[in-house]
Amino acid sequence: MPATRVLTGITTSGTPHLGNYAGAIRPAIAASRQPGVESFYFLADYHALIKSHDPARVQRSTLEIAASWLACGLEPEKVWFYRQSDIPEIPELTWLLTCVAGKGLLNRAHAYKAAVDKNREAGEDDDAGVTAGLFMYPVLMAADILLFKAHSVPVGRDQIQHIEMARDFGARFNHLYGEHFVLPEAAIEDNVATLPGLDGRKMSKSYDNTIPLFAPRNELKKLIAGIVTDSRAPGEPKDTEGSALFQLYQAFATPEQTAAFAEAFAGGIGWGEAKQQLFERIDAEVAPMREKYEALIAKPVEIEAVLREGALKARKLATPLLGALRHAVGLRDLREQAATKSAGKAKAAAPSFKQYREADGRFYFKLVAADGRELLQSVGHASPRDAGQAIARLKADAGAGLREAAGGLLHLGEDALGARIQDATVEEIAAALAAFAD
């Protein structure tokens, strides 16, 4: 069974904090060790340029994030670990996708709409302060994903739209130029820890309430001592619900340790003692990694070597695909014209599926014969996934179980496939589908 490709990007715009570790780094590294999974992790430094115009910060963040992932146990020889800007195929693919991406769809992107809404509230022009980089962010993200044919992209619910847009751009390109891209699925991270920060809100650089992942031991203790708590005195029972201290402890503790901490809350533990226990629990997990991190951060030349080696590995996949895409859109060696003419005729085409979206918002596909005739045309599907599943069933069957039902609808065994036979016979369709057999 083919491996599942999972891709994760990390924007290089700040210092990793405990929330990044519990919510992204730790679960991603654990997932990378699962059998049957090919994991891609990249430092999204092109994306960072949308948020930050401080070159020193972008460079420093790249070093800190790379060192953090390596210190936390990422094994670069077992995964694809690379810097986005080291892969020239990414910006080139971004342009190819830009030429098929609908502006109306980009107008509806959450980040762009939020910027426009903010400007309108302030009485400004809709696009005041909005860069083309912000507007085109979803296309760059789509290129990151489609270039490596990722099947799954772990995201929070606020990022689902970007995966849907990547699917749309990929499907449009496939419809125009043939099947080149895998259409990715969003892997929703509902169970990933979202840690509170020093003030109880979500730990985020935006709120300036973070605890750096590899803060020195004394600084870590000081930051934890500053976590906001209520005024209940030692001896008074304390609630675990809504407690930032308790949530942080839980993210770094075993179920048994968490249960004991909850009992201490009910028994009236003092806030000072609770913070000391939290500090000791976090430091117990972080201290060994902190030592590795400090050794790595002191050797930027070695980290640079790891990233460059990762880029070479990633480009072994990216370069051939980009070459095929260039050829597909017509960016070709002119000598091919002479070769084609001297050969007398072009190489025979093969049957193919075309996926596309109509103005009604529904998703369709058709099977086209090698000679260009349409053999079957689907009815509308509610999602690209539904259409893709029908195609997958047709390819897997390879024409063995097809039959025509009333109204020219195509059935596979007893199941309707939502496809209507065009100017063809079931036998012709079956013969075309046999070309997809392994």
RODREN-546311 format. One record per residue (C-alpha): residue number from 1; residue in three letters; x, y, z. Coordinates in pm, whole numbers. Each point is the difference from the previous one (the first is absolute). Layout:
<rs>
r num: NUM residu: ALA x: X y: Y z: Z
...
</rs>
This chain:
<rs>
r num: 1 residu: MET x: 0 y: 0 z: 0
r num: 2 residu: PRO x: 146 y: 343 z: -95
r num: 3 residu: ALA x: 120 y: 220 z: 284
r num: 4 residu: THR x: -210 y: 296 z: 111
r num: 5 residu: ARG x: 179 y: 331 z: -39
r num: 6 residu: VAL x: -56 y: 250 z: 281
r num: 7 residu: LEU x: 128 y: 358 z: -34
r num: 8 residu: THR x: 47 y: 266 z: 270
r num: 9 residu: GLY x: 133 y: 354 z: -38
r num: 10 residu: ILE x: 146 y: 212 z: 281
r num: 11 residu: THR x: 11 y: 377 z: -58
r num: 12 residu: THR x: 336 y: 153 z: 97
r num: 13 residu: SER x: -130 y: 315 z: 164
r num: 14 residu: GLY x: 74 y: -54 z: 370
r num: 15 residu: THR x: 153 y: -207 z: 279
r num: 16 residu: PRO x: -163 y: -342 z: 66
r num: 17 residu: HIS x: -196 y: -11 z: 326
r num: 18 residu: LEU x: -160 y: -268 z: 217
r num: 19 residu: GLY x: -325 y: 29 z: -196
r num: 20 residu: ASN x: 182 y: -75 z: -327
r num: 21 residu: TYR x: 164 y: -301 z: 163
r num: 22 residu: ALA x: -314 y: -157 z: 148
r num: 23 residu: GLY x: -226 y: 95 z: -291
r num: 24 residu: ALA x: 225 y: -70 z: -301
r num: 25 residu: ILE x: 357 y: -116 z: 55
r num: 26 residu: ARG x: -55 y: -288 z: 244
r num: 27 residu: PRO x: -300 y: -158 z: -179
r num: 28 residu: ALA x: 156 y: 47 z: -344
r num: 29 residu: ILE x: 324 y: -173 z: 98
r num: 30 residu: ALA x: -197 y: -286 z: 153
r num: 31 residu: ALA x: -206 y: -30 z: -321
r num: 32 residu: SER x: 317 y: -7 z: -213
r num: 33 residu: ARG x: 96 y: -329 z: 163
r num: 34 residu: GLN x: -317 y: -180 z: -103
r num: 35 residu: PRO x: 36 y: -273 z: -265
r num: 36 residu: GLY x: -141 y: 75 z: -343
r num: 37 residu: VAL x: 44 y: 378 z: 34
r num: 38 residu: GLU x: 233 y: 230 z: -195
r num: 39 residu: SER x: 39 y: 325 z: 196
r num: 40 residu: PHE x: 93 y: 336 z: -151
r num: 41 residu: TYR x: 95 y: 290 z: 231
r num: 42 residu: PHE x: 109 y: 333 z: -139
r num: 43 residu: LEU x: 103 y: 338 z: 134
r num: 44 residu: ALA x: -243 y: 241 z: -167
r num: 45 residu: ASP x: 231 y: 298 z: -36
r num: 46 residu: TYR x: -177 y: 135 z: -311
r num: 47 residu: HIS x: -320 y: 12 z: 206
r num: 48 residu: ALA x: 189 y: 182 z: 277
r num: 49 residu: LEU x: 67 y: 290 z: -237
r num: 50 residu: ILE x: -373 y: 72 z: -7
r num: 51 residu: LYS x: 0 y: 55 z: 377
r num: 52 residu: SER x: 347 y: 136 z: 70
r num: 53 residu: HIS x: 220 y: 255 z: -177
r num: 54 residu: ASP x: 286 y: -49 z: 246
r num: 55 residu: PRO x: 269 y: -205 z: -179
r num: 56 residu: ALA x: 194 y: -73 z: 320
r num: 57 residu: ARG x: -313 y: -136 z: 168
r num: 58 residu: VAL x: -81 y: -230 z: -293
r num: 59 residu: GLN x: 355 y: -136 z: -4
r num: 60 residu: ARG x: 13 y: -44 z: 378
r num: 61 residu: SER x: -341 y: -169 z: 5
r num: 62 residu: THR x: 112 y: -241 z: -272
r num: 63 residu: LEU x: 297 y: -101 z: 214
r num: 64 residu: GLU x: -207 y: -30 z: 320
r num: 65 residu: ILE x: -280 y: -202 z: -159
r num: 66 residu: ALA x: 234 y: -239 z: -181
r num: 67 residu: ALA x: 201 y: -53 z: 321
r num: 68 residu: SER x: -323 y: -53 z: 199
r num: 69 residu: TRP x: -134 y: -273 z: -229
r num: 70 residu: LEU x: 334 y: -179 z: -4
r num: 71 residu: ALA x: 41 y: 29 z: 377
r num: 72 residu: CYS x: -349 y: -140 z: 51
r num: 73 residu: GLY x: 92 y: -316 z: -187
r num: 74 residu: LEU x: -75 y: 55 z: -369
r num: 75 residu: GLU x: 214 y: -239 z: -204
r num: 76 residu: PRO x: 79 y: 177 z: -331
r num: 77 residu: GLU x: 128 y: -318 z: -162
r num: 78 residu: LYS x: -345 y: -161 z: 47
r num: 79 residu: VAL x: -215 y: 295 z: -113
r num: 80 residu: TRP x: 11 y: 289 z: -245
r num: 81 residu: PHE x: 120 y: 306 z: 194
r num: 82 residu: TYR x: 77 y: 307 z: -208
r num: 83 residu: ARG x: -17 y: 378 z: -27
r num: 84 residu: GLN x: -268 y: 128 z: -235
r num: 85 residu: SER x: 226 y: 255 z: -168
r num: 86 residu: ASP x: 248 y: -275 z: -93
r num: 87 residu: ILE x: -256 y: -154 z: -236
r num: 88 residu: PRO x: -21 y: 223 z: -314
r num: 89 residu: GLU x: -276 y: -221 z: -138
r num: 90 residu: ILE x: -237 y: 139 z: 267
r num: 91 residu: PRO x: -14 y: 361 z: -129
r num: 92 residu: GLU x: -10 y: -124 z: -360
r num: 93 residu: LEU x: -296 y: -224 z: 78
r num: 94 residu: THR x: -160 y: 292 z: 184
r num: 95 residu: TRP x: -4 y: 191 z: -328
r num: 96 residu: LEU x: -142 y: -295 z: -197
r num: 97 residu: LEU x: -279 y: -30 z: 258
r num: 98 residu: THR x: -54 y: 376 z: 0
r num: 99 residu: CYS x: -90 y: -29 z: -367
r num: 100 residu: VAL x: -287 y: -239 z: 77
r num: 101 residu: ALA x: -108 y: 137 z: 341
r num: 102 residu: GLY x: -326 y: 191 z: 2
r num: 103 residu: LYS x: 29 y: 352 z: 141
r num: 104 residu: GLY x: -354 y: -28 z: 135
r num: 105 residu: LEU x: 109 y: -295 z: 212
r num: 106 residu: LEU x: 303 y: 193 z: 128
r num: 107 residu: ASN x: -228 y: 292 z: 87
r num: 108 residu: ARG x: -174 y: -232 z: 247
r num: 109 residu: ALA x: 318 y: -110 z: 182
r num: 110 residu: HIS x: -40 y: 55 z: 375
r num: 111 residu: ALA x: 319 y: 202 z: 55
r num: 112 residu: TYR x: -73 y: 235 z: -290
r num: 113 residu: LYS x: -364 y: 44 z: 100
r num: 114 residu: ALA x: 105 y: 77 z: 358
r num: 115 residu: ALA x: 239 y: 270 z: -124
r num: 116 residu: VAL x: -271 y: 152 z: -219
r num: 117 residu: ASP x: -254 y: -6 z: 284
r num: 118 residu: LYS x: 250 y: 170 z: 231
r num: 119 residu: ASN x: 61 y: 273 z: -259
r num: 120 residu: ARG x: -370 y: 59 z: -46
r num: 121 residu: GLU x: -53 y: 33 z: 374
r num: 122 residu: ALA x: 276 y: 262 z: 4
r num: 123 residu: GLY x: -148 y: 183 z: -300
r num: 124 residu: GLU x: 299 y: -86 z: -218
r num: 125 residu: ASP x: 20 y: -127 z: -357
r num: 126 residu: ASP x: -71 y: -374 z: -14
r num: 127 residu: ASP x: 357 y: -85 z: -99
r num: 128 residu: ALA x: 188 y: 251 z: 214
r num: 129 residu: GLY x: 315 y: -167 z: 129
r num: 130 residu: VAL x: -84 y: -331 z: -169
r num: 131 residu: THR x: 293 y: -147 z: -192
r num: 132 residu: ALA x: -26 y: -229 z: -299
r num: 133 residu: GLY x: 188 y: -250 z: 218
r num: 134 residu: LEU x: -290 y: -15 z: 247
r num: 135 residu: PHE x: -250 y: -29 z: -284
r num: 136 residu: MET x: 198 y: -278 z: -173
r num: 137 residu: TYR x: 85 y: -191 z: 320
r num: 138 residu: PRO x: -247 y: -283 z: -80
r num: 139 residu: VAL x: 165 y: -60 z: -340
r num: 140 residu: LEU x: 347 y: -27 z: 154
r num: 141 residu: MET x: -139 y: -238 z: 261
r num: 142 residu: ALA x: -161 y: -207 z: -275
r num: 143 residu: ALA x: 336 y: -23 z: -179
r num: 144 residu: ASP x: 166 y: -121 z: 323
r num: 145 residu: ILE x: -254 y: -282 z: 21
r num: 146 residu: LEU x: -56 y: -99 z: -363
r num: 147 residu: LEU x: 368 y: -7 z: -95
r num: 148 residu: PHE x: 62 y: -296 z: 231
r num: 149 residu: LYS x: -333 y: -171 z: -70
r num: 150 residu: ALA x: -95 y: 7 z: 369
r num: 151 residu: HIS x: -303 y: -210 z: 87
r num: 152 residu: SER x: -56 y: 151 z: 345
r num: 153 residu: VAL x: 71 y: 342 z: 150
r num: 154 residu: PRO x: -51 y: 35 z: 378
r num: 155 residu: VAL x: -170 y: 334 z: 68
r num: 156 residu: GLY x: -225 y: 172 z: 248
r num: 157 residu: ARG x: -357 y: 75 z: -103
r num: 158 residu: ASP x: 95 y: 357 z: -93
r num: 159 residu: GLN x: 226 y: -138 z: -275
r num: 160 residu: ILE x: -248 y: -237 z: -166
r num: 161 residu: GLN x: -84 y: 262 z: -262
r num: 162 residu: HIS x: 362 y: 5 z: -121
r num: 163 residu: ILE x: -4 y: -377 z: -59
r num: 164 residu: GLU x: -329 y: 30 z: -189
r num: 165 residu: MET x: 155 y: 272 z: -215
r num: 166 residu: ALA x: 305 y: -217 z: -69
r num: 167 residu: ARG x: -236 y: -275 z: -115
r num: 168 residu: ASP x: -184 y: 245 z: -223
r num: 169 residu: PHE x: 319 y: 133 z: -164
r num: 170 residu: GLY x: 133 y: -352 z: -46
r num: 171 residu: ALA x: -326 y: -125 z: -150
r num: 172 residu: ARG x: -16 y: 295 z: -241
r num: 173 residu: PHE x: 356 y: -67 z: -114
r num: 174 residu: ASN x: -72 y: -373 z: -40
r num: 175 residu: HIS x: -311 y: 80 z: -204
r num: 176 residu: LEU x: 195 y: 224 z: -239
r num: 177 residu: TYR x: 327 y: -189 z: -27
r num: 178 residu: GLY x: -54 y: -360 z: 111
r num: 179 residu: GLU x: 27 y: -185 z: 329
r num: 180 residu: HIS x: 316 y: 130 z: 169
r num: 181 residu: PHE x: -100 y: 82 z: 359
r num: 182 residu: VAL x: -128 y: -199 z: 295
r num: 183 residu: LEU x: -288 y: 191 z: 158
r num: 184 residu: PRO x: 82 y: 30 z: 373
r num: 185 residu: GLU x: -224 y: -56 z: 299
r num: 186 residu: ALA x: 0 y: 211 z: 315
r num: 187 residu: ALA x: 82 y: -197 z: 316
r num: 188 residu: ILE x: -189 y: 193 z: 267
r num: 189 residu: GLU x: 195 y: 29 z: 325
r num: 190 residu: ASP x: -289 y: 17 z: 247
r num: 191 residu: ASN x: 189 y: -205 z: 259
r num: 192 residu: VAL x: 326 y: 193 z: -12
r num: 193 residu: ALA x: 74 y: 197 z: 315
r num: 194 residu: THR x: -61 y: 375 z: -13
r num: 195 residu: LEU x: 189 y: 137 z: 298
r num: 196 residu: PRO x: -87 y: 315 z: 194
r num: 197 residu: GLY x: 262 y: 270 z: 38
r num: 198 residu: LEU x: 108 y: 212 z: 294
r num: 199 residu: ASP x: -329 y: 193 z: 1
r num: 200 residu: GLY x: -230 y: -299 z: -49
r num: 201 residu: ARG x: -71 y: 70 z: -367
r num: 202 residu: LYS x: 132 y: -229 z: -275
r num: 203 residu: MET x: 380 y: 1 z: 5
r num: 204 residu: SER x: 91 y: 217 z: -299
r num: 205 residu: LYS x: 264 y: 248 z: -113
r num: 206 residu: SER x: -292 y: 226 z: -93
r num: 207 residu: TYR x: -90 y: 33 z: 370
r num: 208 residu: ASP x: 362 y: 15 z: 121
r num: 209 residu: ASN x: -90 y: -263 z: 259
r num: 210 residu: THR x: 230 y: -284 z: -103
r num: 211 residu: ILE x: 246 y: -217 z: 188
r num: 212 residu: PRO x: 298 y: -73 z: -229
r num: 213 residu: LEU x: 49 y: -372 z: -43
r num: 214 residu: PHE x: 368 y: 8 z: 88
r num: 215 residu: ALA x: 10 y: 293 z: 242
r num: 216 residu: PRO x: 288 y: -42 z: 251
r num: 217 residu: ARG x: -106 y: -180 z: 317
r num: 218 residu: ASN x: -8 y: 317 z: 215
r num: 219 residu: GLU x: -198 y: 191 z: -263
r num: 220 residu: LEU x: -247 y: -288 z: -33
r num: 221 residu: LYS x: -57 y: 2 z: 375
r num: 222 residu: LYS x: -49 y: 377 z: 2
r num: 223 residu: LEU x: -249 y: -10 z: -288
r num: 224 residu: ILE x: -204 y: -277 z: 162
r num: 225 residu: ALA x: -6 y: 197 z: 325
r num: 226 residu: GLY x: -162 y: 284 z: -196
r num: 227 residu: ILE x: -296 y: -203 z: -129
r num: 228 residu: VAL x: -324 y: 175 z: 93
r num: 229 residu: THR x: -207 y: -177 z: 272
r num: 230 residu: ASP x: -295 y: 98 z: 217
r num: 231 residu: SER x: 12 y: 128 z: 358
r num: 232 residu: ARG x: -86 y: -323 z: 184
r num: 233 residu: ALA x: 235 y: -58 z: 292
r num: 234 residu: PRO x: 181 y: -320 z: 99
r num: 235 residu: GLY x: -249 y: -245 z: 152
r num: 236 residu: GLU x: -287 y: 115 z: -220
r num: 237 residu: PRO x: -110 y: -255 z: -266
r num: 238 residu: LYS x: 88 y: 109 z: -352
r num: 239 residu: ASP x: -169 y: -76 z: -332
r num: 240 residu: THR x: 188 y: -187 z: -270
r num: 241 residu: GLU x: -255 y: 115 z: -258
r num: 242 residu: GLY x: 135 y: 308 z: -177
r num: 243 residu: SER x: 326 y: -6 z: 194
r num: 244 residu: ALA x: 298 y: 83 z: -221
r num: 245 residu: LEU x: 230 y: -164 z: 255
r num: 246 residu: PHE x: -194 y: -325 z: -10
r num: 247 residu: GLN x: -25 y: -7 z: -381
r num: 248 residu: LEU x: 374 y: 53 z: -37
r num: 249 residu: TYR x: 75 y: -271 z: 255
r num: 250 residu: GLN x: -233 y: -244 z: -175
r num: 251 residu: ALA x: 181 y: 49 z: -332
r num: 252 residu: PHE x: 328 y: -120 z: 153
r num: 253 residu: ALA x: -123 y: -263 z: 246
r num: 254 residu: THR x: -116 y: -360 z: -2
r num: 255 residu: PRO x: -368 y: -70 z: 81
r num: 256 residu: GLU x: 106 y: -112 z: 349
r num: 257 residu: GLN x: 199 y: 318 z: 63
r num: 258 residu: THR x: -289 y: 209 z: -130
r num: 259 residu: ALA x: -245 y: -175 z: 234
r num: 260 residu: ALA x: 229 y: 65 z: 297
r num: 261 residu: PHE x: 29 y: 368 z: -96
r num: 262 residu: ALA x: -380 y: 25 z: -22
r num: 263 residu: GLU x: -26 y: -144 z: 351
r num: 264 residu: ALA x: 248 y: 260 z: 122
r num: 265 residu: PHE x: -219 y: 272 z: -151
r num: 266 residu: ALA x: -304 y: -136 z: 180
r num: 267 residu: GLY x: 204 y: -16 z: 321
r num: 268 residu: GLY x: 88 y: 370 z: -15
r num: 269 residu: ILE x: 361 y: -3 z: -124
r num: 270 residu: GLY x: 156 y: 347 z: 10
r num: 271 residu: TRP x: 61 y: 170 z: -333
r num: 272 residu: GLY x: 372 y: 31 z: 71
r num: 273 residu: GLU x: 34 y: -373 z: 63
r num: 274 residu: ALA x: -214 y: -80 z: -307
r num: 275 residu: LYS x: 226 y: 216 z: -217
r num: 276 residu: GLN x: 308 y: -172 z: 142
r num: 277 residu: GLN x: -146 y: -341 z: -88
r num: 278 residu: LEU x: -84 y: 123 z: -349
r num: 279 residu: PHE x: 353 y: 132 z: -47
r num: 280 residu: GLU x: 154 y: -330 z: 111
r num: 281 residu: ARG x: -232 y: -201 z: -229
r num: 282 residu: ILE x: 75 y: 210 z: -311
r num: 283 residu: ASP x: 370 y: 25 z: 72
r num: 284 residu: ALA x: 24 y: -379 z: 41
r num: 285 residu: GLU x: -113 y: -45 z: -361
r num: 286 residu: VAL x: 169 y: 302 z: -152
r num: 287 residu: ALA x: 341 y: -4 z: 173
r num: 288 residu: PRO x: 156 y: -286 z: -204
r num: 289 residu: MET x: -122 y: 158 z: -324
r num: 290 residu: ARG x: 117 y: 343 z: 115
r num: 291 residu: GLU x: 354 y: -133 z: 28
r num: 292 residu: LYS x: -18 y: -135 z: -358
r num: 293 residu: TYR x: -154 y: 327 z: -121
r num: 294 residu: GLU x: 273 y: 214 z: 150
r num: 295 residu: ALA x: 264 y: -221 z: -163
r num: 296 residu: LEU x: -176 y: 23 z: -337
r num: 297 residu: ILE x: -67 y: 374 z: 9
r num: 298 residu: ALA x: 369 y: 57 z: 56
r num: 299 residu: LYS x: 76 y: -180 z: -329
r num: 300 residu: PRO x: -197 y: 177 z: -275
r num: 301 residu: VAL x: 237 y: -139 z: -263
r num: 302 residu: GLU x: -109 y: -354 z: 89
r num: 303 residu: ILE x: -369 y: 93 z: -9
r num: 304 residu: GLU x: 53 y: 166 z: -337
r num: 305 residu: ALA x: 153 y: -326 z: -125
r num: 306 residu: VAL x: -305 y: -197 z: 122
r num: 307 residu: LEU x: -238 y: 237 z: -180
r num: 308 residu: ARG x: 199 y: -6 z: -323
r num: 309 residu: GLU x: 12 y: -379 z: 6
r num: 310 residu: GLY x: -374 y: 3 z: 59
r num: 311 residu: ALA x: -51 y: 229 z: -299
r num: 312 residu: LEU x: 198 y: -236 z: -226
r num: 313 residu: LYS x: -217 y: -288 z: 116
r num: 314 residu: ALA x: -323 y: 199 z: -53
r num: 315 residu: ARG x: 104 y: 123 z: -344
r num: 316 residu: LYS x: 42 y: -359 z: -120
r num: 317 residu: LEU x: -380 y: -7 z: 17
r num: 318 residu: ALA x: -71 y: 361 z: -95
r num: 319 residu: THR x: 222 y: 43 z: -308
r num: 320 residu: PRO x: -144 y: -285 z: -211
r num: 321 residu: LEU x: -358 y: 103 z: 79
r num: 322 residu: LEU x: 67 y: 363 z: -87
r num: 323 residu: GLY x: 156 y: -113 z: -328
r num: 324 residu: ALA x: -318 y: -193 z: -82
r num: 325 residu: LEU x: -214 y: 301 z: 93
r num: 326 residu: ARG x: 205 y: 235 z: -218
r num: 327 residu: HIS x: -47 y: -237 z: -291
r num: 328 residu: ALA x: -372 y: -33 z: 72
r num: 329 residu: VAL x: -63 y: 375 z: -20
r num: 330 residu: GLY x: 211 y: 44 z: -316
r num: 331 residu: LEU x: 332 y: 125 z: 144
r num: 332 residu: ARG x: 187 y: -243 z: -223
r num: 333 residu: ASP x: 322 y: -50 z: -189
r num: 334 residu: LEU x: -66 y: 114 z: -357
r num: 335 residu: ARG x: 205 y: -289 z: -132
r num: 336 residu: GLU x: -296 y: -220 z: 88
r num: 337 residu: GLN x: -184 y: 151 z: -298
r num: 338 residu: ALA x: 261 y: -129 z: -240
r num: 339 residu: ALA x: 8 y: -339 z: 169
r num: 340 residu: THR x: -379 y: -27 z: -18
r num: 341 residu: LYS x: -8 y: 98 z: -366
r num: 342 residu: SER x: 269 y: -246 z: -97
r num: 343 residu: ALA x: -175 y: -278 z: 188
r num: 344 residu: GLY x: -303 y: 57 z: -220
r num: 345 residu: LYS x: -253 y: -7 z: 282
r num: 346 residu: ALA x: -15 y: 69 z: 370
r num: 347 residu: LYS x: 18 y: -270 z: 256
r num: 348 residu: ALA x: -341 y: -159 z: 54
r num: 349 residu: ALA x: -200 y: 155 z: 279
r num: 350 residu: ALA x: -152 y: -199 z: 283
r num: 351 residu: PRO x: -346 y: 10 z: 157
r num: 352 residu: SER x: -27 y: 251 z: 284
r num: 353 residu: PHE x: -236 y: 133 z: 265
r num: 354 residu: LYS x: -68 y: 373 z: 20
r num: 355 residu: GLN x: -125 y: 156 z: 325
r num: 356 residu: TYR x: -147 y: 346 z: 17
r num: 357 residu: ARG x: -243 y: 228 z: 179
r num: 358 residu: GLU x: -297 y: 161 z: -174
r num: 359 residu: ALA x: -168 y: 332 z: 66
r num: 360 residu: ASP x: -267 y: -180 z: 204
r num: 361 residu: GLY x: 268 y: -67 z: 264
r num: 362 residu: ARG x: -14 y: -377 z: -48
r num: 363 residu: PHE x: 289 y: -227 z: -100
r num: 364 residu: TYR x: 5 y: -210 z: -319
r num: 365 residu: PHE x: 221 y: -240 z: -190
r num: 366 residu: LYS x: 8 y: -156 z: -343
r num: 367 residu: LEU x: 188 y: -287 z: -162
r num: 368 residu: VAL x: 164 y: 97 z: -328
r num: 369 residu: ALA x: 119 y: -261 z: -250
r num: 370 residu: ALA x: 346 y: 4 z: -156
r num: 371 residu: ASP x: -154 y: 151 z: -316
r num: 372 residu: GLY x: -163 y: 283 z: 199
r num: 373 residu: ARG x: -357 y: -133 z: 5
r num: 374 residu: GLU x: -193 y: 38 z: 326
r num: 375 residu: LEU x: -95 y: -349 z: 118
r num: 376 residu: LEU x: -184 y: 89 z: 318
r num: 377 residu: GLN x: -104 y: 313 z: 187
r num: 378 residu: SER x: -73 y: 10 z: 372
r num: 379 residu: VAL x: -294 y: 163 z: 169
r num: 380 residu: GLY x: 83 y: 276 z: 249
r num: 381 residu: HIS x: 165 y: -95 z: 330
r num: 382 residu: ALA x: -16 y: 198 z: 322
r num: 383 residu: SER x: 378 y: -8 z: 53
r num: 384 residu: PRO x: 318 y: -74 z: -197
r num: 385 residu: ARG x: 57 y: -290 z: 237
r num: 386 residu: ASP x: -328 y: -165 z: -105
r num: 387 residu: ALA x: 92 y: 39 z: -366
r num: 388 residu: GLY x: 350 y: -132 z: 67
r num: 389 residu: GLN x: -134 y: -306 z: 180
r num: 390 residu: ALA x: -221 y: -86 z: -298
r num: 391 residu: ILE x: 302 y: 29 z: -232
r num: 392 residu: ALA x: 207 y: -218 z: 232
r num: 393 residu: ARG x: -267 y: -271 z: -9
r num: 394 residu: LEU x: -10 y: 9 z: -379
r num: 395 residu: LYS x: 378 y: -26 z: -25
r num: 396 residu: ALA x: 18 y: -282 z: 254
r num: 397 residu: ASP x: -270 y: -199 z: -180
r num: 398 residu: ALA x: 183 y: 48 z: -334
r num: 399 residu: GLY x: -327 y: -62 z: -187
r num: 400 residu: ALA x: -72 y: -346 z: 140
r num: 401 residu: GLY x: -331 y: 68 z: 176
r num: 402 residu: LEU x: -161 y: 271 z: -213
r num: 403 residu: ARG x: -357 y: -11 z: -126
r num: 404 residu: GLU x: -242 y: 250 z: -152
r num: 405 residu: ALA x: -318 y: 84 z: 191
r num: 406 residu: ALA x: -310 y: 196 z: -97
r num: 407 residu: GLY x: 59 y: 346 z: -142
r num: 408 residu: GLY x: 355 y: -81 z: -105
r num: 409 residu: LEU x: 129 y: 10 z: 357
r num: 410 residu: LEU x: 306 y: -207 z: 73
r num: 411 residu: HIS x: -5 y: -254 z: 283
r num: 412 residu: LEU x: 282 y: -194 z: 159
r num: 413 residu: GLY x: -165 y: -323 z: 106
r num: 414 residu: GLU x: -319 y: 110 z: 176
r num: 415 residu: ASP x: 129 y: 346 z: 93
r num: 416 residu: ALA x: -69 y: 315 z: -201
r num: 417 residu: LEU x: 315 y: 202 z: -69
r num: 418 residu: GLY x: -164 y: 331 z: -80
r num: 419 residu: ALA x: 136 y: -11 z: -356
r num: 420 residu: ARG x: -190 y: 15 z: -330
r num: 421 residu: ILE x: 120 y: -186 z: -307
r num: 422 residu: GLN x: 66 y: 232 z: -294
r num: 423 residu: ASP x: 49 y: -102 z: -364
r num: 424 residu: ALA x: 154 y: -336 z: 89
r num: 425 residu: THR x: -80 y: -353 z: 106
r num: 426 residu: VAL x: 67 y: -167 z: 332
r num: 427 residu: GLU x: 259 y: -212 z: -181
r num: 428 residu: GLU x: 188 y: 310 z: -122
r num: 429 residu: ILE x: -5 y: 148 z: 349
r num: 430 residu: ALA x: 124 y: -326 z: 148
r num: 431 residu: ALA x: 285 y: -13 z: -252
r num: 432 residu: ALA x: 103 y: 354 z: 88
r num: 433 residu: LEU x: -10 y: -74 z: 372
r num: 434 residu: ALA x: 219 y: -307 z: -51
r num: 435 residu: ALA x: 282 y: 243 z: -83
r num: 436 residu: PHE x: 0 y: 107 z: 367
r num: 437 residu: ALA x: 58 y: -353 z: 128
r num: 438 residu: ASP x: 333 y: -54 z: 182
</rs>
